[in-house]
Amino acid sequence: MVTRRRLIAAGAAGGAALLLPTGRTAAGAPTAPTALIDPRAVPKYVTPLPVPTTMPTSRTSGGVDEYVVAVRQFRQQVLPAGLPATTVWGFGSPAHPRSFAYPGPTIAATVGRPVRVTWCNQLVDERGRYLPHLLPVDPTLHWANPTGGVDGRDHRPHFTSTPGPYRGPVPTVMHVHGGHNRQESDGHPEAWFLPVARDLPAGCADGGSAYSEFRDLAAERTGVRCAPGTTSMEYANDQRPTTLWYHDHTLGMTRVNLYAGLAGFYRLSGGPDDLPSGALPGSLPEQASYDLPLLIQDRTFRPDGSLWYPESRADFDDYPGPYLPGTDVPPIWNPEFFAATMVVNGATWPVLRVQRRRYRFRLLNGCNARFLMLSVTDHPTRRPGRPALPLWQVGSDGGFLPEPVAAPRILLANGQRADVVVDFTDVPAGTELYLVNEGPDEPFGGGAPGTDFPPADPRTTGQVLKFVVGDRAGADASVPPGQLSLPECAPLPAARVVRRLSLNEQESSAGPVRALLGVVAASGRPVPLGWDAPVTETPALGVTEEWELRNCTEDAHPIHVHQVQFQVLGRGHDGRTPPGPAERGFHDTVVAYPGQLTRIKVRFDLPGRYVWHCHLLEHEDNEMMRPIEVLPSGAAEGGDGSSRRAGAAG
């Protein structure tokens, strides 16, 4: 099946291409079979691992590094040479046309030194006409909806018949995931904006309902006035050094905008919580090639090299309709999507030649719905895998852990990062090793591969990257990972408020139709809430809170909270099982397991409007996101029974 069932069929089929019936069109008529590349026919480990370049600065002024970063459409060799190139979206500097790439160039930032980015939506063709989306966009969701006009934007439209995919101009807005930023620079999902195009439809809204407000707030703070089709955001970088990433965050469209290529690394280094130069691999300028980011994603391709993404709800579970408005089933949206081919830094199954020394890898799960379980083994297809080298995790989302953690495999949920050291010092030259994935080819519910779920197909989605070990050139002065002394992770203050929240799924006769967040009533009953329901998460500025996340669904959800880096307190039936060693640092995304209570401790210190959401992108885009309103100091906390004083929590 390409989703829950068809990825198995795709992996079992032979030949250079596979014909998959993609169900029915949005109107319910049968579609012609779609030809997709059989992932087994894609040559593995022939493409050298691409390493993202550094984003060029436009200038430095008043101690602020300034960038102009645009989104454009272009073709890139994602599949191996000899196969067709792929049309993607990516980032780059308009002043440096050759900088455009998928993933985008890395923004290299320094702790304590602000970065200002003017983001430009340039999704237009050479004649200045807007480019429609590369992928099918479901217009029946609660989404940006530019052609709905000012009154209809950021709403769920009403239809009298089942519509096809949206083909209008594409909105974008960028979010630095894990950043500690003011509301106008957070990438709010309703702060999207369109490109300047000569053929925008009459009455089209050129920006989301929060775009003008946040654009003007940013201009007041920075003095930068934005031209149409752009917005300016300033990142203070006043947090611990860590690996962040930037990606699109448009309301109801993140899944397709990110799948098209809109992601890149944002690396924050320096400051009092960083390690001395030379302690970690690649931390000296002349050894930067030993510190490598790895953005891991899954993609499915047509024989012409183009990206394929489901065109009908029938691709998920063969449900033939009827769809909206006759039922509550969206015609195009899929509850999850698992693609058939693994891509690292924009290349399918690349190879990396390493030396007999230590390397630092900054791992990022950029998949739409796929949880990853990563390990380094001596064989690409043998399952269960036999780890050949430990993964020494030294950092998580929010920077360094209290101490290094050696693990045979690392679980990486969607949006999460892991900062790891792999030591090839004692591996004989000529050895071939493999970064493999033992996560499932279906929604993750916890447990171990081979025991609680079948691991990913070892012929395709179970393989990620190949290492070929060679002799070392020069000395390796980095510290062995087990001997590293990492900075202290000071705990947040005691919580004054406990906020009881729920994770929910809404089903109809066709199965899941949307996922929702919500609160837990005093009776213990979950109360699911949509994106536009009144705000219930209203923390007061500077007040530490405990959030209890009650997962009332059958699947694990990676929950991401904007503005903050939080600490995991515990999980389980009562939320009292302490976190493992790899979760004892700071995080912006946490796995909430089915049927369990996950407890985190958060403190918001910037006022304004933010969001929290599931980072399974298909869930986020269909209601599993809620607003946060951070109130001034001394304001009333909580609302609608969603929170209580910590002293009353028992």
C-alpha positions in Angstrom: 0.0 0.0 0.0 1.0 3.6 -0.4 -1.0 4.4 2.6 -1.9 1.8 5.3 -2.3 -1.1 2.9 -0.9 -0.2 -0.5 2.7 0.3 0.6 2.8 -3.5 1.1 1.4 -4.1 -2.4 3.9 -1.6 -3.9 6.8 -3.2 -2.2 5.7 -6.7 -3.3 5.3 -5.7 -7.0 8.1 -6.0 -9.5 9.1 -3.9 -12.5 10.2 -0.4 -13.0 6.7 1.0 -12.4 3.6 0.0 -10.6 0.0 0.6 -11.6 -2.1 1.6 -8.6 -5.8 2.3 -8.9 -6.2 5.5 -7.0 -9.9 5.0 -6.2 -12.3 7.6 -7.3 -12.2 11.3 -8.1 -13.6 13.8 -5.7 -16.8 13.7 -7.6 -17.0 9.9 -7.2 -16.2 8.8 -10.7 -13.6 6.0 -11.0 -10.1 7.2 -11.8 -7.6 5.6 -14.2 -4.8 3.6 -12.6 -1.9 5.7 -11.7 1.6 4.6 -12.6 4.1 4.9 -9.8 7.7 4.0 -9.6 8.3 0.7 -7.8 10.7 1.7 -5.0 12.6 -1.6 -5.4 13.5 -0.5 -8.9 15.2 2.7 -7.7 19.0 2.2 -7.5 20.2 2.5 -3.9 23.4 4.1 -2.6 24.6 5.5 -5.9 24.0 9.2 -5.1 26.5 10.9 -2.7 24.7 12.4 0.3 23.8 16.1 -0.5 24.7 18.5 2.3 22.7 21.7 2.4 24.7 24.8 1.8 24.6 27.8 4.1 22.0 30.5 3.3 23.7 33.7 2.0 23.1 36.7 4.1 21.9 39.9 2.4 23.7 42.2 4.9 24.5 42.7 8.6 23.2 45.8 10.1 23.2 47.0 13.8 24.2 43.5 15.0 21.4 41.8 13.1 22.1 39.3 10.3 19.6 39.9 7.6 18.4 37.4 5.0 16.0 37.6 2.0 14.7 34.1 1.4 12.3 33.2 -1.4 10.1 30.1 -2.2 10.4 29.0 -5.9 9.5 26.1 -8.1 12.3 24.3 -9.9 13.5 20.8 -11.0 16.0 18.8 -8.9 17.6 15.4 -9.2 15.9 13.7 -6.3 15.9 10.2 -7.8 19.4 8.8 -8.9 21.0 10.1 -12.1 19.5 8.4 -15.1 16.0 8.7 -13.8 13.9 11.8 -14.4 14.4 15.0 -12.3 11.6 16.0 -10.0 9.7 19.3 -9.9 9.9 20.6 -6.3 9.5 23.7 -4.2 12.4 25.0 -2.2 14.2 28.0 -0.7 17.1 30.2 -1.7 18.4 33.8 -1.9 17.0 35.7 -4.9 20.4 37.4 -5.2 22.0 34.0 -5.5 19.8 32.0 -8.0 22.0 28.9 -7.7 21.3 28.7 -4.0 17.7 27.4 -4.5 17.4 23.8 -3.3 15.3 21.3 -1.6 15.8 21.2 1.3 16.6 24.8 1.6 20.0 26.2 2.6 20.8 26.1 6.3 20.3 29.4 8.2 23.4 29.5 10.5 22.6 31.6 13.6 24.5 32.5 16.8 23.0 32.6 20.3 22.3 36.1 21.3 22.6 37.5 17.8 19.3 38.3 16.1 18.4 37.1 12.6 15.9 39.0 10.4 14.4 37.1 7.4 12.3 38.6 4.7 10.3 35.7 3.4 9.1 36.0 -0.2 6.4 33.9 -1.9 7.6 33.6 -5.5 5.5 30.8 -6.7 4.9 32.3 -10.1 5.9 31.3 -13.6 8.2 33.3 -16.0 5.3 35.4 -17.1 4.3 36.3 -13.6 1.2 34.1 -13.4 0.6 32.1 -10.3 1.7 28.5 -10.2 -1.0 26.0 -9.0 0.0 23.4 -6.4 2.1 20.4 -7.4 -0.2 18.2 -5.3 -4.0 17.8 -4.7 -5.3 20.3 -2.2 -8.6 19.4 -0.5 -10.7 22.7 -0.5 -13.3 21.2 2.0 -11.1 21.4 5.1 -10.8 24.3 7.5 -8.0 25.9 5.5 -6.4 29.2 4.2 -8.9 29.4 1.3 -7.6 32.5 -0.6 -10.3 32.4 -3.2 -12.9 32.6 -0.4 -12.1 36.3 -0.2 -11.6 38.3 2.9 -14.8 37.0 4.5 -14.2 33.4 3.5 -10.5 33.0 4.2 -9.3 30.8 7.1 -12.7 29.1 7.2 -14.2 25.7 6.2 -16.1 26.5 3.0 -19.6 25.2 2.1 -20.3 23.3 -1.1 -23.4 22.2 -2.8 -21.6 19.5 -4.7 -18.3 17.6 -4.2 -15.4 19.7 -5.4 -12.2 18.7 -7.1 -8.8 19.9 -5.9 -8.0 23.6 -5.4 -6.0 25.0 -8.4 -5.6 28.6 -7.3 -2.6 30.6 -6.1 -0.7 29.0 -3.3 -0.3 30.7 0.1 2.8 30.2 2.3 4.0 31.3 5.8 7.2 30.0 7.4 7.6 28.8 11.0 11.0 28.2 12.7 10.1 25.0 14.5 11.4 25.2 18.1 12.2 28.9 18.0 11.6 31.2 20.9 10.0 34.1 19.0 7.4 36.8 19.3 4.0 36.1 17.9 4.5 38.2 14.7 7.6 36.1 13.9 6.2 32.7 14.8 4.6 31.8 11.5 1.0 31.7 12.7 -1.1 29.5 10.3 -3.4 32.4 9.6 -0.6 34.8 8.7 -0.1 33.3 5.2 0.3 35.4 2.1 0.1 34.9 -1.7 2.7 35.7 -4.4 2.4 38.8 -6.4 0.8 37.4 -9.6 -0.7 39.2 -12.6 -3.7 36.8 -12.7 -4.9 36.5 -9.1 -8.6 35.7 -9.2 -11.0 38.6 -8.6 -11.9 39.0 -5.0 -9.0 36.8 -3.8 -7.6 37.5 -0.4 -3.9 38.1 -0.7 -3.2 37.3 2.9 -4.6 35.4 5.9 -6.6 37.0 8.7 -3.5 37.5 10.8 -1.1 38.6 8.0 -1.6 42.4 8.1 -1.7 42.6 11.9 1.5 40.6 12.4 3.2 42.3 9.4 2.5 45.7 10.9 3.7 44.6 14.4 7.0 43.4 12.9 7.4 46.7 11.1 6.9 48.6 14.3 9.6 46.6 16.0 12.1 46.4 13.2 11.3 49.4 10.9 11.1 47.1 7.9 8.1 47.7 5.7 7.3 44.7 3.6 6.4 44.7 -0.1 3.4 42.7 -1.3 4.1 39.0 -1.4 6.6 39.1 1.5 6.7 39.3 5.2 9.6 40.1 7.6 10.3 38.1 10.8 12.9 38.6 13.4 14.4 35.7 15.5 16.0 36.7 18.8 18.0 33.5 19.1 17.9 33.9 22.9 17.8 30.2 23.7 20.1 27.2 24.1 22.2 26.2 21.1 20.4 23.5 19.2 19.2 22.3 15.8 15.9 24.0 14.7 14.2 23.8 11.3 12.0 26.1 9.2 9.1 24.9 7.2 5.7 26.0 5.8 2.9 26.4 8.3 -0.1 27.5 6.2 -3.5 26.7 7.7 -4.8 23.4 6.3 -2.0 23.1 3.7 1.2 22.2 5.7 1.1 18.6 4.6 1.2 19.4 0.9 3.5 22.4 1.1 6.1 20.6 3.1 5.8 17.4 0.9 6.5 19.7 -2.1 9.8 20.6 -0.5 9.3 23.6 1.9 11.7 22.7 4.7 15.3 23.6 5.8 17.6 23.6 8.8 18.1 26.5 11.2 21.3 25.8 13.2 21.8 27.8 16.4 25.3 27.6 18.0 27.4 29.4 20.6 26.5 31.0 23.9 27.2 29.8 27.4 25.4 26.5 27.0 27.5 25.4 24.0 30.6 23.0 24.2 34.1 24.2 23.7 35.3 24.2 20.1 36.8 20.8 19.2 34.8 18.8 21.8 32.3 17.6 19.3 33.0 16.4 15.7 32.9 19.2 13.2 33.0 22.0 15.7 36.2 23.4 14.3 35.8 25.4 11.1 38.3 23.2 9.1 36.4 20.0 10.2 32.8 21.2 9.4 32.3 18.1 7.1 32.2 15.9 10.2 29.0 17.7 11.4 26.1 16.8 9.1 22.4 17.4 9.1 20.2 14.6 7.9 16.6 15.5 7.0 14.8 12.1 6.6 11.5 12.0 4.6 9.5 9.5 2.6 8.2 10.3 -0.9 6.4 8.4 -3.8 7.2 9.2 -7.4 5.6 8.7 -10.8 7.7 7.4 -13.7 8.2 10.9 -15.0 9.9 11.8 -11.7 7.1 13.9 -10.3 5.9 13.6 -6.8 2.7 11.6 -6.1 0.4 12.3 -3.2 -3.1 10.8 -2.7 -5.7 12.3 -4.9 -8.8 10.8 -3.2 -9.9 9.6 0.2 -10.2 6.2 -1.5 -6.4 6.0 -1.6 -6.6 5.5 2.2 -9.3 2.9 2.7 -11.1 2.4 -0.7 -14.1 4.3 0.6 -15.9 5.1 -2.7 -18.1 8.0 -1.5 -20.3 9.8 -1.2 -18.2 12.6 0.1 -18.9 16.1 1.3 -21.4 17.7 1.2 -23.5 14.5 1.1 -21.6 13.1 4.1 -18.9 14.3 6.5 -16.1 12.6 4.6 -13.5 15.0 3.0 -13.1 13.9 -0.7 -9.3 14.2 -1.0 -7.8 14.4 2.6 -6.2 11.2 3.8 -6.0 10.5 7.6 -2.3 9.5 7.2 0.1 9.0 4.3 3.1 6.7 4.1 5.2 7.0 1.0 7.3 4.2 -0.6 10.8 5.7 -1.0 13.1 7.2 1.6 14.8 10.5 0.9 17.7 12.1 2.8 18.6 15.8 2.3 16.6 15.7 -1.0 18.1 12.5 -2.5 16.7 8.9 -2.5 18.8 6.4 -0.6 22.2 8.3 -0.7 25.6 7.0 0.3 28.1 8.8 2.6 31.8 8.0 2.6 33.1 8.5 6.2 36.5 8.2 7.7 37.6 6.2 10.7 36.7 9.0 13.1 33.7 10.4 15.0 30.9 12.2 13.2 28.0 14.3 14.5 24.7 13.8 12.8 21.7 16.1 13.4 18.8 13.9 12.7 15.4 15.3 11.7 12.2 13.4 11.0 10.5 15.5 8.3 8.0 12.8 7.2 4.3 13.6 7.1 3.1 10.7 9.2 5.9 8.1 9.5 7.6 7.5 12.9 11.3 6.5 12.5 13.3 4.0 14.6 16.9 4.5 13.4 19.9 2.3 14.0 23.3 1.6 12.4 23.6 -2.0 11.3 25.9 -4.2 9.2 23.3 -5.4 6.8 20.6 -3.4 4.9 17.8 -5.9 5.0 18.3 -8.3 7.9 15.5 -7.9 10.5 15.5 -7.6 13.4 18.6 -5.5 12.8 21.8 -6.2 14.7 23.2 -2.8 15.7 26.8 -2.4 14.6 27.5 0.8 16.4 25.7 2.7 19.2 24.1 6.0 18.5 25.4 8.4 21.2 22.6 10.9 21.7 23.9 14.2 23.1 21.0 16.5 22.3 17.3 16.7 21.6 14.9 19.4 20.3 16.0 22.0 22.9 19.7 21.4 23.0 22.1 19.2 24.9 20.9 16.5 27.2 22.2 16.3 30.8 24.5 13.5 29.8 25.3 11.4 26.7 23.0 8.5 26.1 24.1 5.4 24.2 21.3 3.6 22.4 21.1 0.8 19.8 18.2 2.7 18.1 16.5 6.1 18.4 12.8 6.8 18.1 12.2 10.0 16.2 8.7 11.3 15.9 7.6 13.8 13.2 9.3 17.1 13.7 11.7 15.9 16.4 15.4 16.2 16.2 18.2 14.1 17.7 21.8 15.3 18.0 23.9 12.1 17.8 27.6 11.1 17.6 28.6 7.9 15.7 32.1 6.7 16.3 33.6 4.9 13.2 37.2 5.0 14.7 37.5 1.2 15.2 35.6 0.2 12.1 38.0 -1.4 9.4 38.4 0.6 6.2 36.2 -0.8 3.5 33.4 -1.7 5.8 29.8 -0.9 4.7 27.3 0.0 7.3 23.7 1.2 7.0 21.4 3.6 8.7 18.1 1.7 8.8 14.6 2.4 9.9 12.6 -0.2 11.9 9.5 2.0 12.5 6.2 0.8 11.0 4.8 1.3 7.6 1.6 2.4 9.3 0.5 4.5 12.2 2.7 4.1 15.3 1.2 3.0 18.6 4.3 2.3 20.6 6.2 -0.9 21.3 9.1 -2.7 19.7 9.6 -3.7 16.0 9.0 -7.4 15.3 7.1 -7.8 18.6 4.4 -5.1 18.7 4.3 -4.2 15.0 6.0 -5.3 11.7 9.0 -3.1 11.0 9.3 -1.1 7.8 9.8 -3.0 4.6 13.5 -3.9 4.7 13.7 -3.8 0.9 12.5 -0.1 0.8 11.3 2.1 3.6 13.5 0.1 6.1 16.6 1.5 4.4 17.8 5.1 4.8 21.5 5.7 4.2 24.7 3.7 3.5 28.1 4.5 5.1 31.3 3.4 3.4 34.2 3.6 5.9 37.6 4.8 4.7 40.9 5.6 6.4 41.2 8.8 8.5 42.9 11.9 7.1 44.4 13.8 10.0 43.8 13.6 13.7 40.4 13.4 15.4 40.7 15.7 18.5 37.0 15.4 19.4 36.1 13.9 22.8 34.8 10.3 22.8 31.0 10.7 23.3 30.9 8.7 26.5 33.4 11.1 28.1 31.6 14.4 27.1 30.6 16.7 29.9 27.4 18.4 28.8 25.9 21.6 30.1 23.4 21.5 32.9 19.7 21.2 32.1 18.2 23.3 34.9 14.6 22.3 35.7 11.7 24.7 35.2 10.1 26.1 38.4 7.3 24.1 40.1 4.0 24.2 38.2 1.3 26.5 39.6 -1.4 25.4 37.1 -2.3 21.9 35.8 -4.0 22.0 32.4 -6.0 18.9 31.4 -6.1 18.3 27.7 -7.3 15.6 25.3 -6.3 14.1 22.0 -9.3 12.9 20.0 -10.4 11.4 16.7 -13.8 11.9 15.0 -15.1 9.0 13.0 -18.0 8.4 10.7 -19.2 5.2 8.9 -16.2 5.7 6.6 -13.7 5.8 9.4 -11.6 8.8 10.6 -12.8 12.1 9.2 -10.8 14.5 11.4 -8.5 14.6 14.4 -9.0 17.1 17.2 -7.4 18.4 20.4 -9.6 19.5 23.3 -9.8 19.7 27.1 -10.8 17.2 29.8 -13.9 18.2 31.7 -14.0 18.0 35.5 -16.0 14.7 35.1 -13.0 13.2 33.2 -14.9 13.3 29.9 -12.8 14.5 26.9 -14.2 17.5 25.1 -13.0 17.7 21.5 -12.6 21.2 20.1 -12.0 22.5 16.6 -9.5 25.1 15.5 -12.0 28.0 15.6 -13.6 27.1 19.0 -13.1 29.6 21.8 -9.5 29.7 23.2 -9.1 27.4 26.2 -5.3 27.5 26.5 -4.7 30.9 28.2 -1.5 30.6 30.2 -0.4 33.7 32.1 3.0 35.2 31.2 5.8 33.7 33.2 3.7 31.1 35.0 4.9 27.5 34.9 2.2 25.0 34.0 1.8 21.3 33.9 0.0 20.0 30.8 -1.6 16.6 31.0 -2.1 15.2 27.5 -4.8 12.4 27.6 -4.6 10.4 24.3 -8.1 9.1 23.6 -7.1 7.6 20.2 -5.5 4.4 19.0 -2.4 6.0 17.7 0.6 7.9 19.1 0.7 11.6 18.3 3.8 13.9 18.3 2.5 17.1 20.1 4.3 20.3 19.3 3.9 23.4 21.4 5.0 26.8 19.9 7.2 29.4 21.6 8.5 27.0 24.4 11.0 24.3 25.1 9.3 22.1 27.7 10.4 19.3 30.0 8.8 15.8 30.0 7.6 14.8 33.5 6.1 11.4 32.9 3.7 9.2 31.0 1.6 6.0 31.4 -1.8 5.2 32.7 -1.4 7.8 35.5 1.4 9.8 33.9 3.8 8.9 36.7 6.3 6.7 34.8 9.4 8.9 34.5 10.9 9.7 31.1 13.8 7.8 29.7 17.3 9.3 29.6 16.9 10.7 26.1 13.8 12.7 27.2 15.5 14.4 30.2 16.5 17.5 28.3 14.3 20.1 26.7 11.8 19.5 23.9 9.3 21.2 21.7 7.6 18.0 20.5 6.6 15.0 22.6 5.1 11.6 21.8 1.7 11.0 23.4 1.0 7.3 23.4 -2.5 5.8 22.9 -4.4 5.3 26.1 -1.8 7.1 28.2 -1.4 10.4 30.0 1.7 12.3 29.0 2.7 15.1 31.4 4.9 18.0 30.4 6.0 21.2 32.2 5.9 24.5 30.2 6.4 28.2 30.8 5.5 30.9 28.3 7.4 34.2 28.6 6.2 36.0 25.5 2.7 37.4 25.3 0.4 36.9 22.3 -1.2 34.3 20.0 0.5 30.9 19.4 -0.6 27.4 18.6 -0.1 23.8 19.7 -0.8 20.9 17.4 -0.2 17.3 16.4 2.8 17.1 14.0 1.3 14.3 12.0 0.8 16.7 9.1 -2.5 15.2 7.9 -3.9 15.6 11.4 -2.6 19.1 11.9 -4.2 20.2 8.6 -7.7 18.8 9.6 -8.4 20.3 13.0 -5.8 18.8 15.3 -4.4 22.3 16.1 -5.6 24.7 18.8 -4.8 28.3 19.6 -2.8 29.5 22.7 -3.4 33.0 24.0 -0.5 34.0 26.4 -2.0 36.6 28.8 -0.2 39.4 30.6 1.2 38.7 34.0 -1.5 38.4 36.7 -4.3 37.6 34.3 -6.7 34.8 35.0 -5.4 31.4 34.1 -7.2 28.7 32.2 -10.8 28.5 31.1 -13.8 26.3 30.5 -12.5 23.7 33.0 -9.3 23.0 31.1 -7.0 23.8 34.0 -6.8 23.9 37.7 -4.4 25.1 40.4 -1.5 22.7 41.0 -2.3 22.5 44.7 -5.8 21.2 43.8 -4.4 18.5 41.5 -3.9 16.0 44.3 
